[in-house]
Every structure is written in C-alpha cells, then in structure tokens.
Amino acid sequence: MKTYQEWQALRNTISLHSDAYINGVFTPAQSGDTFDCINPTDESLLAKVASCDEADVNLATAAAKAAFKSGIWSNMAPNKRKRILQKWADLLEEHQDELALIDTLDMGKSISEMVGIDVPDSIDSLRWSAECIDKLYGEIAPTNPDNLALISREPLGVVAIITPWNYPLMMVMWKIAPALAAGNSIILKPSEKSPLSALRIAELATQAGIPDGVFNVLPGFGHTAGKALALHHDIGTLAFTGSSRVAGLLMQYAGQSNMKRVWLEAGGKSPCIVFEDCKDIEAAAKGAATAIFTNQGEVCIACSRLYVHSSIKDAFMVALLEAAKTYVPGDPLDPATKMGPMVDKAQLDTVTGFIESAIADGATLALGGVPDYQEGQGFYAKPTIFTDASHAMTFVKEEIFGPVLAVMTFDTEAEAIELANDSKYGLGASIWTNDLGRAHRVSRLLESGMVWVNTWGDGDTTVPFGGVKASGNGRDKSWHALEKYTEIKNTWISLK
C-alpha cells in the first residue's frame, strides 16, 4: 500500500478523460454540454465531463448495433473472445493504482478499500466471466428418436447498462463483464456523480482488443441519457443499479418502447439481527458497525436497521459505540482513513434531513448527529447511531444511503423475523447467532435475496448478488448473471 504522500504524488501524474467514448473514440457530447465533476474531499473541480443526451444515445446505439450485426464480437470464436477479456483484466491490474485513485478522487471512497476490495473484485469479476465464455454449453432435449431439439444461448444484441455512483468501478464490472462475455455490444451510462473510471477502462478495453463499437460509455444524467436509453427501440436489454424510484421509471419506459427486458438492483434497508445466543458480542458489534459505516454508509446492502435481543442490548451498545469510534471521517487518500466524505452536497443534505427527522420523531441520539458542514472543506458526515427507534419513524423506513443506524430491540425469534421483514425492501440481511438450527430457520424466513450469518457483506464472484420486493430482480455475479445477457433459442429438427 502506498503512503499518503505517494498517493498525492500519483494524483499529480494522472490525466482524466472527460469525453464520451463512442465507437472506439473519445468524443464530446453532440450538444457540447458538460457538467462539473467535483472531488468531494475538498470540493475542487476534477473535470468538465461530456453531458450526453438523446443524440449521443442514438449515435452510440447505431455504433453498437452495427458492431453486433457485423459479428466482429458476437460471432468471434469463444476462446478468442476469452483471451481479449483476459488481456483487458491484465491491463486493469497493470493500472490498478491509477483506477483506485480515480474512484477515490471522484467519489470519496477510502483508498484502502479501493486497493483492498473494489479493484481486486473488479478484476476477478472480469477474469471469472472471461473463463465462462468457452464453458457455456447448450442442451439437447429428450425428444423422441424422430426429432432433434437443440437448446442454445445467444447474445441479446445491444445492452444498455446504468450504474450507480457508490462503487463506480466494481458495479460497472459486475455488469459489463458477463454482458461482454456473452457476446453483446454495450452502452454504459455511469452515474454523473462518478463517471471517470468508466471512461478510463473503456480506453483500456480498446487497447486489449475489444472491437470499436462493442463497448461505449456515455456520461450524463438519468433524465436525459438514461431515459433515452430506456426508450430506445434498438436496445434489447437494460441493466440498472440504483434507487427503487428510478427502477420503477425504467420499467415504465421499457413498456412504452419495445418491451425490452429490464434487470434491476434497486434500494435496500437491510436488517441486522443479533440474538441472545450470540457468544461473541464484540465481533457482532464490529460487524454491525462495518455494515453501516463502510463506504460512508453509501452501500445498498448497508444494515441500517439493527435489532438486538433485549437481554443483551446494554452490553451490545457498549461494544457497538466502541467499534463506531474507529470510523473517523477523514481524507480518503490517507490509507488509515476508514470513512471519507459523502459523494456530494446533495447526498450530505439528504443524510442531514434524515438525522433531523429522527430527532424530531423522538429517537435518542447515541452517537454523531447533524454534520458540521463548512463550504470548501468537503462533504463529511458523522457516524450516527440512534436508539429508541421504531418502525413508525421515517428514517427507519426509508433508505438513507448514509452512515445512520437505527437500533431497536426484540424479545422472541418470531418478533425479530416480523420486524426484519417489515420493509418494502429485500436486498440483504445479517444474522448473528451460535445456534445452527436458528441460523437456517431464520435465513429461510427472511424476505431477502441475500443472508449473511455471523458476518456481513462477504462473497465473491461465484455467488449471485441481488434482491427481492422493491430491491429489484435478476442477479449480478455468478452463472446467473450470464443468464441475464443471453437469449434461449429452441431449434426443433425433424429427422424423418
């Protein structure tokens, strides 16, 4: 790991791309419009980035469609396509410090997390997806001897991908790696709040040998570029990670256009349940703190609802407050920093509003509170914990996407399950127990796409990631991600 001084020195050597990437070339938005990309640590201007809209979407879609129809990527021999993606992964690894630095500057994520988690996970996702390419076999149906039925998987065509700002590189790779592995052409719209790493990896994709038009990047806003992608008739599939509100709009746009399939990973309000049989309260408290304060709480699977058995609440709160003390907001380029700034002033204001509503609703402030914002000094929030919370309070019901934790108690297993499921979301959940039977029993009853037992957030590329209810549909990672980006074809042949 580089020192703080070394990261600062590297910052002075890198150049940031700010134009859209269409058909293998960096190009300004057709309108000439740009938006400011701000460093949330010191509010300095990083770049003026191309603000793409419908005209750019049309241009990129035409390029992607032409590339797909030509077969230059979609019909490429699987082992050759695999080698190109592997070379791309090699280039990402070669430039891993640069990519880590870009996301830290752009989004405020701690450099230690970028180096230790985001970049390695992104590279692993790409390598894993590449290895799947020549291992996707078709099927032969068990028909009668007079017929042959072949079941094959084919690429979908042009796939639009809209990604969030909280994990700019990792969330991008979770989606584009399997989509490209399946042979599709891609149009990526990264969040306008953190678009810079996506533009850099597009350049490296071309360098690796991905043909022009196969991977395009359009920075821009949701109501312009995002909406245009969702309404475009030549785009067959849209994959999205972001809020449940926007996810609903994208489904409407798909219905208004060509009935394109829409895969959604939306909001979350994940529960963490600590049972009375949890033997290691300190470990559980550290896990609960990690589950809400990691990445400044800007995490879709953040466990922002903590349910502790009433018999251990007092001891648990002592351990929780001690664990929370290690999350001190600071410069994310310092490797010792575990918690950087919020992504922008709008998100800081959102977090502030929820904290104020919690106080107004009668929750007891145990740690943190309203941020002490000073213009020009970054968008820093405080690790904040409320006790005496209830499901009647707005901050308990709604996704905050910030470092704000609501602590509540329960007395029975059934009550814990009922409280945990009392949410419109169903993305992740964490259970802390030393009772194996209870771990299995409760996991089955939780309305959640993912459940962690005696941990939080663990996983790798081999397991699916996604939720139920208002948290979306479909899955990223694992074989199940490849299913999203292929179409099943049945070919029935008469042998008579």
C-alpha positions as CSV (number, residue, x, y, z in Angstrom):
1,M,0.0,0.0,0.0
2,K,1.3,3.4,-1.0
3,T,1.7,6.1,1.7
4,Y,-0.5,9.3,1.7
5,Q,2.4,11.2,0.1
6,E,2.8,8.6,-2.6
7,W,-0.9,8.8,-3.5
8,Q,-0.7,12.6,-3.6
9,A,2.3,12.3,-5.9
10,L,0.4,9.9,-8.2
11,R,-2.5,12.2,-8.3
12,N,-0.3,14.8,-10.0
13,T,0.7,12.4,-12.8
14,I,-2.6,11.0,-14.0
15,S,-4.9,12.6,-16.7
16,L,-8.6,12.2,-16.5
17,H,-10.8,11.6,-19.6
18,S,-13.9,13.6,-19.7
19,D,-15.5,13.0,-23.2
20,A,-17.9,10.2,-24.1
21,Y,-16.4,7.0,-25.6
22,I,-18.3,6.0,-28.8
23,N,-17.2,3.6,-31.4
24,G,-13.6,3.5,-30.0
25,V,-13.1,7.2,-29.9
26,F,-13.4,9.9,-27.2
27,T,-15.9,12.5,-28.4
28,P,-17.6,15.5,-26.8
29,A,-21.4,15.4,-26.4
30,Q,-23.2,16.3,-29.6
31,S,-24.7,19.3,-27.8
32,G,-21.3,20.4,-26.4
33,D,-22.8,20.4,-22.9
34,T,-20.7,19.4,-19.9
35,F,-21.2,19.0,-16.2
36,D,-18.8,19.5,-13.4
37,C,-17.2,16.5,-11.7
38,I,-16.3,17.5,-8.2
39,N,-13.8,16.0,-5.7
40,P,-16.0,15.5,-2.6
41,T,-13.0,15.7,-0.3
42,D,-12.1,19.4,-1.0
43,E,-14.8,20.4,-3.5
44,S,-12.3,21.1,-6.2
45,L,-13.1,20.6,-9.9
46,L,-11.8,17.4,-11.3
47,A,-13.1,17.7,-14.8
48,K,-15.8,19.1,-17.0
49,V,-17.5,15.9,-18.3
50,A,-19.5,15.5,-21.5
51,S,-23.2,15.6,-20.7
52,C,-24.7,13.2,-23.2
53,D,-28.4,13.1,-24.2
54,E,-30.6,11.5,-26.8
55,A,-28.4,12.5,-29.7
56,D,-25.5,10.7,-28.2
57,V,-27.6,7.7,-27.3
58,N,-28.7,7.4,-30.9
59,L,-25.1,7.7,-32.1
60,A,-23.8,5.1,-29.7
61,T,-26.7,2.7,-30.3
62,A,-26.1,2.8,-34.0
63,A,-22.4,2.0,-33.5
64,A,-23.2,-0.8,-31.0
65,K,-25.9,-2.3,-33.3
66,A,-23.6,-2.2,-36.3
67,A,-20.8,-3.9,-34.4
68,F,-23.2,-6.6,-33.2
69,K,-24.6,-7.2,-36.6
70,S,-21.2,-7.5,-38.1
71,G,-20.4,-10.4,-35.8
72,I,-16.9,-9.0,-35.1
73,W,-17.5,-9.7,-31.4
74,S,-20.8,-11.6,-31.2
75,N,-19.6,-14.3,-33.6
76,M,-16.0,-14.3,-32.5
77,A,-14.6,-17.7,-31.5
78,P,-15.3,-18.1,-27.8
79,N,-11.6,-18.8,-26.9
80,K,-10.5,-15.6,-28.8
81,R,-13.1,-13.5,-27.0
82,K,-11.9,-15.0,-23.7
83,R,-8.3,-14.1,-24.4
84,I,-9.2,-10.5,-25.2
85,L,-11.1,-10.1,-21.9
86,Q,-8.2,-11.7,-20.0
87,K,-5.9,-9.2,-21.6
88,W,-8.2,-6.5,-20.5
89,A,-8.0,-7.8,-17.0
90,D,-4.3,-7.8,-17.2
91,L,-4.4,-4.1,-18.2
92,L,-6.7,-3.3,-15.3
93,E,-4.2,-5.0,-13.0
94,E,-1.3,-3.1,-14.5
95,H,-3.2,0.2,-13.9
96,Q,-4.8,-0.8,-10.6
97,D,-3.3,2.1,-8.5
98,E,-4.5,4.6,-11.1
99,L,-8.0,3.2,-11.1
100,A,-8.1,3.1,-7.3
101,L,-7.0,6.7,-7.2
102,I,-9.6,7.8,-9.8
103,D,-12.5,6.5,-7.8
104,T,-11.2,7.9,-4.6
105,L,-10.9,11.3,-6.1
106,D,-14.2,11.1,-7.9
107,M,-16.4,9.6,-5.2
108,G,-14.7,9.9,-1.8
109,K,-14.2,6.2,-1.2
110,S,-11.2,5.3,1.0
111,I,-8.1,4.4,-0.9
112,S,-7.6,1.4,1.3
113,E,-11.0,0.0,0.3
114,M,-10.3,0.7,-3.4
115,V,-7.0,-1.1,-3.2
116,G,-8.1,-4.0,-1.0
117,I,-11.7,-4.6,-2.2
118,D,-13.0,-2.7,-5.2
119,V,-10.2,-3.0,-7.7
120,P,-9.3,-6.7,-7.0
121,D,-13.1,-7.6,-7.0
122,S,-13.5,-5.9,-10.4
123,I,-10.5,-7.7,-11.9
124,D,-11.7,-11.0,-10.5
125,S,-15.2,-10.5,-12.0
126,L,-13.7,-9.8,-15.4
127,R,-11.4,-12.9,-15.3
128,W,-14.2,-15.1,-14.0
129,S,-16.6,-14.0,-16.7
130,A,-13.9,-14.5,-19.3
131,E,-13.3,-18.0,-18.1
132,C,-17.0,-18.8,-18.5
133,I,-17.1,-18.0,-22.2
134,D,-16.0,-21.4,-23.6
135,K,-17.8,-23.3,-20.8
136,L,-21.4,-22.3,-21.7
137,Y,-22.7,-25.5,-23.3
138,G,-26.1,-25.9,-25.0
139,E,-28.6,-28.6,-24.4
140,I,-30.3,-31.4,-26.3
141,A,-33.9,-32.1,-25.2
142,P,-35.1,-35.7,-24.6
143,T,-37.4,-35.9,-27.6
144,N,-38.5,-39.0,-29.5
145,P,-36.0,-40.5,-31.9
146,D,-37.6,-38.9,-35.0
147,N,-36.7,-35.4,-33.8
148,L,-33.7,-33.4,-32.5
149,A,-34.3,-30.4,-30.3
150,L,-31.4,-28.1,-29.6
151,I,-31.5,-25.5,-26.8
152,S,-28.9,-22.8,-27.3
153,R,-28.0,-19.5,-25.7
154,E,-27.4,-16.5,-27.9
155,P,-26.3,-12.9,-27.2
156,L,-29.1,-10.4,-26.9
157,G,-27.7,-7.6,-29.1
158,V,-27.3,-4.1,-27.7
159,V,-27.4,-4.0,-23.9
160,A,-27.7,-0.7,-22.0
161,I,-26.2,-0.6,-18.5
162,I,-26.8,2.2,-16.0
163,T,-24.6,2.0,-12.9
164,P,-24.5,3.9,-9.5
165,W,-22.0,6.2,-8.0
166,N,-21.2,4.4,-4.8
167,Y,-19.0,1.6,-6.3
168,P,-18.1,3.2,-9.7
169,L,-15.6,0.5,-11.0
170,M,-16.9,-2.6,-9.2
171,M,-20.6,-2.2,-10.1
172,V,-19.7,-1.4,-13.7
173,M,-17.6,-4.6,-14.0
174,W,-20.2,-6.8,-12.3
175,K,-22.5,-5.9,-15.3
176,I,-20.3,-5.3,-18.3
177,A,-18.1,-8.4,-17.8
178,P,-20.8,-11.0,-18.2
179,A,-22.6,-9.0,-20.8
180,L,-19.5,-8.8,-23.0
181,A,-18.6,-12.4,-22.2
182,A,-22.0,-13.4,-23.7
183,G,-21.1,-11.6,-26.9
184,N,-23.3,-8.4,-26.6
185,S,-22.5,-4.9,-27.5
186,I,-22.6,-2.5,-24.6
187,I,-23.7,1.1,-23.9
188,L,-22.7,2.1,-20.4
189,K,-24.1,5.1,-18.6
190,P,-22.1,5.6,-15.4
191,S,-23.5,7.9,-12.8
192,E,-22.9,11.6,-13.4
193,K,-21.5,11.7,-9.8
194,S,-18.6,9.3,-10.5
195,P,-18.1,8.7,-14.3
196,L,-14.3,8.9,-14.5
197,S,-13.1,5.3,-14.0
198,A,-15.6,4.0,-16.6
199,L,-14.1,6.3,-19.2
200,R,-10.6,5.1,-18.4
201,I,-11.4,1.4,-18.6
202,A,-13.1,2.0,-22.0
203,E,-9.8,3.2,-23.3
204,L,-8.1,0.1,-21.8
205,A,-10.8,-2.1,-23.4
206,T,-9.8,-0.9,-26.9
207,Q,-6.2,-1.4,-26.0
208,A,-7.0,-5.0,-25.1
209,G,-8.6,-5.7,-28.4
210,I,-12.3,-5.2,-27.9
211,P,-13.5,-4.0,-31.3
212,D,-14.8,-0.5,-31.8
213,G,-18.5,-0.1,-31.1
214,V,-18.7,-3.0,-28.8
215,F,-18.1,-1.0,-25.6
216,N,-19.4,2.6,-25.4
217,V,-19.6,4.9,-22.5
218,L,-22.0,7.8,-22.2
219,P,-21.7,10.0,-19.2
220,G,-24.8,12.0,-18.5
221,F,-27.9,12.4,-16.4
222,G,-30.7,10.0,-15.8
223,H,-33.4,12.2,-17.1
224,T,-31.6,12.7,-20.4
225,A,-29.2,9.9,-21.3
226,G,-30.7,7.3,-19.0
227,K,-34.3,7.9,-20.2
228,A,-33.2,7.9,-23.9
229,L,-31.5,4.5,-23.4
230,A,-34.6,3.1,-21.7
231,L,-36.9,4.3,-24.5
232,H,-34.7,3.3,-27.4
233,H,-36.1,0.6,-29.7
234,D,-32.8,-0.8,-30.8
235,I,-31.7,-1.7,-27.2
236,G,-32.9,-5.1,-26.2
237,T,-31.9,-5.2,-22.6
238,L,-31.4,-2.7,-19.8
239,A,-29.5,-3.5,-16.6
240,F,-29.6,-1.0,-13.8
241,T,-28.4,-0.5,-10.2
242,G,-29.7,2.5,-8.3
243,S,-32.8,3.7,-6.4
244,S,-36.2,1.9,-6.4
245,R,-37.8,5.1,-7.7
246,V,-35.7,5.2,-10.8
247,A,-36.0,1.4,-11.3
248,G,-39.8,1.9,-11.5
249,L,-39.4,4.6,-14.1
250,L,-37.2,2.4,-16.2
251,M,-39.8,-0.4,-16.2
252,Q,-42.3,2.1,-17.4
253,Y,-40.1,3.4,-20.2
254,A,-39.4,-0.2,-21.3
255,G,-43.2,-0.8,-21.6
256,Q,-43.6,2.4,-23.5
257,S,-41.0,1.4,-26.1
258,N,-40.1,-2.1,-27.2
259,M,-40.8,-4.2,-24.1
260,K,-37.1,-4.6,-23.5
261,R,-36.2,-6.8,-20.6
262,V,-35.1,-4.8,-17.6
263,W,-32.9,-6.1,-14.8
264,L,-32.9,-4.1,-11.7
265,E,-30.9,-3.9,-8.5
266,A,-32.6,-1.2,-6.5
267,G,-32.7,0.1,-3.0
268,G,-32.2,-1.6,0.3
269,K,-32.9,-1.1,4.0
270,S,-31.2,-4.2,5.3
271,P,-31.7,-5.6,8.8
272,C,-29.1,-7.0,11.2
273,I,-30.4,-9.3,13.9
274,V,-28.3,-10.1,17.0
275,F,-29.7,-13.0,19.0
276,E,-29.2,-13.6,22.7
277,D,-27.2,-16.8,22.0
278,C,-24.5,-14.8,20.1
279,K,-21.4,-15.7,22.1
280,D,-19.0,-13.0,20.6
281,I,-20.8,-9.7,21.2
282,E,-17.6,-7.8,20.3
283,A,-17.4,-9.4,16.9
284,A,-21.1,-8.8,16.3
285,A,-20.8,-5.2,17.3
286,K,-17.8,-4.7,15.0
287,G,-19.8,-6.4,12.2
288,A,-22.8,-4.2,12.8
289,A,-20.6,-1.1,12.7
290,T,-18.9,-2.2,9.5
291,A,-22.3,-2.9,7.9
292,I,-23.4,0.7,8.3
293,F,-20.3,2.8,8.3
294,T,-18.3,1.2,5.4
295,N,-18.1,3.4,2.4
296,Q,-19.8,6.2,4.5
297,G,-23.0,4.1,4.6
298,E,-23.4,4.6,0.8
299,V,-24.0,0.9,0.3
300,C,-27.1,-0.7,-1.0
301,I,-26.8,-3.6,1.4
302,A,-26.0,-1.4,4.4
303,C,-27.6,-2.8,7.6
304,S,-29.2,0.4,8.7
305,R,-31.8,-1.4,10.9
306,L,-30.2,-3.2,13.9
307,Y,-32.3,-5.5,16.0
308,V,-30.7,-6.6,19.3
309,H,-32.3,-9.0,21.8
310,S,-33.4,-7.0,24.8
311,S,-31.4,-9.2,27.2
312,I,-28.1,-8.2,25.7
313,K,-28.8,-4.7,24.5
314,D,-26.9,-2.8,27.1
315,A,-23.7,-4.9,26.7
316,F,-24.1,-4.7,22.9
317,M,-24.4,-0.9,22.9
318,V,-21.1,-0.5,24.8
319,A,-19.4,-2.7,22.2
320,L,-21.1,-1.0,19.3
321,L,-20.2,2.5,20.3
322,E,-16.6,1.4,20.9
323,A,-16.5,-0.1,17.4
324,A,-18.0,3.0,15.8
325,K,-15.2,5.1,17.2
326,T,-12.8,3.6,14.6
327,Y,-14.8,5.3,11.8
328,V,-13.5,8.8,11.9
329,P,-14.2,10.9,8.8
330,G,-11.0,12.0,7.1
331,D,-9.1,12.4,3.8
332,P,-9.8,9.2,1.8
333,L,-6.3,9.3,0.3
334,D,-4.9,8.5,3.7
335,P,-4.6,4.7,3.9
336,A,-5.6,4.9,7.6
337,T,-8.9,6.5,6.8
338,K,-11.9,4.2,7.0
339,M,-14.6,6.8,6.2
340,G,-14.4,9.5,3.6
341,P,-16.8,12.2,2.6
342,M,-20.3,11.8,1.1
343,V,-20.3,11.9,-2.7
344,D,-21.7,15.4,-3.0
345,K,-23.6,18.2,-1.2
346,A,-27.0,16.8,-2.2
347,Q,-26.3,13.5,-0.6
348,L,-25.0,15.2,2.5
349,D,-28.2,17.2,2.7
350,T,-30.2,14.1,2.3
351,V,-28.4,12.4,5.2
352,T,-28.8,15.6,7.3
353,G,-32.5,15.6,6.6
354,F,-33.0,12.1,7.9
355,I,-31.0,12.8,11.0
356,E,-33.1,15.8,11.8
357,S,-36.3,13.8,11.2
358,A,-35.1,11.0,13.6
359,I,-34.5,13.6,16.3
360,A,-37.9,15.2,15.6
361,D,-39.6,11.8,15.8
362,G,-38.2,11.1,19.2
363,A,-35.3,8.7,18.6
364,T,-32.4,9.0,21.1
365,L,-29.1,10.2,19.6
366,A,-26.3,7.9,21.0
367,L,-23.5,9.0,18.6
368,G,-22.9,11.6,15.9
369,G,-25.6,13.8,14.8
370,V,-26.1,16.6,12.2
371,P,-23.0,17.2,10.1
372,D,-20.8,20.3,10.6
373,Y,-20.6,21.3,7.0
374,Q,-18.2,24.1,6.0
375,E,-18.1,25.2,2.4
376,G,-15.0,24.2,0.6
377,Q,-13.9,21.6,3.2
378,G,-15.7,18.5,1.9
379,F,-19.0,16.8,2.4
380,Y,-18.3,14.9,5.6
381,A,-21.0,13.2,7.7
382,K,-20.6,11.7,11.1
383,P,-21.1,8.1,12.1
384,T,-24.5,8.4,13.7
385,I,-26.4,5.9,15.9
386,F,-30.0,6.3,17.2
387,T,-31.6,4.1,19.9
388,D,-35.3,4.0,20.9
389,A,-36.2,3.9,17.2
390,S,-39.4,2.4,15.8
391,H,-40.9,1.4,12.5
392,A,-43.2,4.5,12.7
393,M,-40.2,6.7,12.1
394,T,-39.3,7.8,8.6
395,F,-35.6,7.2,9.0
396,V,-36.3,3.6,9.9
397,K,-38.5,3.0,6.8
398,E,-36.6,4.8,4.1
399,E,-33.2,4.2,2.5
400,I,-30.8,6.9,3.7
401,F,-27.6,5.9,1.9
402,G,-25.5,7.4,4.6
403,P,-23.9,6.4,8.0
404,V,-27.1,6.5,10.1
405,L,-28.1,3.5,12.2
406,A,-31.4,2.8,13.9
407,V,-31.2,0.4,16.9
408,M,-34.2,-1.5,18.1
409,T,-34.9,-4.5,20.4
410,F,-36.9,-7.7,20.3
411,D,-37.8,-10.5,22.7
412,T,-38.6,-13.5,20.5
413,E,-37.3,-15.1,17.3
414,A,-40.7,-14.6,15.7
415,E,-40.7,-10.9,16.6
416,A,-37.3,-10.5,15.1
417,I,-38.3,-12.1,11.8
418,E,-41.5,-10.0,11.7
419,L,-39.6,-6.7,12.3
420,A,-36.9,-7.6,9.7
421,N,-39.5,-8.4,7.0
422,D,-41.5,-5.2,7.8
423,S,-39.9,-3.3,4.9
424,K,-40.7,-2.7,1.2
425,Y,-37.0,-3.7,0.5
426,G,-35.5,-7.1,0.5
427,L,-31.8,-6.9,-0.6
428,G,-29.6,-8.2,2.2
429,A,-29.8,-9.3,5.9
430,S,-27.4,-10.3,8.6
431,I,-27.9,-12.7,11.4
432,W,-25.7,-13.2,14.5
433,T,-26.3,-16.4,16.3
434,N,-24.4,-19.5,17.6
435,D,-27.5,-21.7,17.1
436,L,-27.1,-23.6,13.8
437,G,-30.7,-24.5,13.6
438,R,-31.8,-20.9,14.2
439,A,-29.4,-19.7,11.5
440,H,-31.0,-22.0,8.9
441,R,-34.5,-21.4,10.2
442,V,-34.4,-17.6,10.2
443,S,-32.5,-17.4,6.9
444,R,-35.3,-19.3,5.2
445,L,-37.9,-16.9,6.6
446,L,-36.2,-13.6,5.9
447,E,-37.6,-11.9,2.8
448,S,-34.2,-11.1,1.3
449,G,-32.1,-12.0,-1.7
450,M,-29.0,-12.5,0.4
451,V,-28.5,-13.5,4.0
452,W,-25.2,-13.4,5.9
453,V,-24.7,-15.4,9.1
454,N,-22.2,-14.2,11.7
455,T,-20.8,-11.8,9.1
456,W,-21.9,-9.1,6.6
457,G,-21.2,-8.4,3.0
458,D,-18.9,-11.4,2.4
459,G,-18.9,-13.1,-1.0
460,D,-17.1,-13.5,-4.3
461,T,-17.9,-13.7,-8.0
462,T,-19.2,-17.3,-7.7
463,V,-22.3,-16.3,-5.8
464,P,-25.3,-14.2,-7.0
465,F,-26.0,-10.7,-5.8
466,G,-29.5,-9.2,-5.8
467,G,-32.7,-8.8,-4.0
468,V,-36.5,-9.2,-3.9
469,K,-39.5,-6.9,-3.4
470,A,-38.7,-3.3,-4.1
471,S,-35.0,-4.2,-4.1
472,G,-35.3,-5.5,-7.7
473,N,-34.9,-8.6,-9.7
474,G,-32.2,-10.6,-11.5
475,R,-28.7,-11.1,-10.2
476,D,-25.2,-9.8,-10.7
477,K,-22.2,-12.2,-10.4
478,S,-22.1,-16.0,-10.8
479,W,-23.6,-18.0,-13.7
480,H,-26.9,-16.3,-13.0
481,A,-25.5,-13.0,-14.3
482,L,-24.8,-14.6,-17.7
483,E,-28.4,-15.7,-17.9
484,K,-29.4,-12.0,-17.9
485,Y,-27.4,-11.3,-21.0
486,T,-28.3,-14.3,-23.2
487,E,-31.5,-15.4,-25.0
488,I,-32.6,-19.0,-25.1
489,K,-33.4,-20.5,-28.5
490,N,-35.1,-23.8,-29.2
491,T,-34.3,-25.3,-32.6
492,W,-36.5,-28.4,-33.4
493,I,-35.3,-30.6,-36.3
494,S,-37.3,-33.3,-37.9
495,L,-35.1,-36.3,-38.7
496,K,-37.7,-38.1,-40.9
